[in-house]
């Protein structure tokens, strides 16, 4: 199996986990706190964070392909995460789900355009340090699975 097919499948798996966690949530459940250290992040905030994060990692892949730096060495991921509500805005659950879909479509489009040598190009990720383009897709997959599990736990579903 080629890398594109492998990661397309893995990203579909993590997205299915997330969508199962979000399926049928009431408006009140979208406001359930998931994280409470510092700013409270609700289910909606976490979904906005996933949109923001995947969009950011796709921008990193674009910059890596052009030979540009991804982030400065002194980048503060906590400060960045604190701004997620401002960057995403006050969105309805339907808008957040549509954003998830649009960002994933763009991720897959870029991934499909990668030439074999580009999978091994590297860039600086905010929390993982210097990683390959392939590891960016691994990160998107793992990040989505982690937050889906946290959402399920916050909702008392596992």
Order of alpha helices (4+ residues) and beta strands (2+ residues): alpha-alpha-beta-beta-alpha-alpha-alpha-alpha-beta-beta-alpha
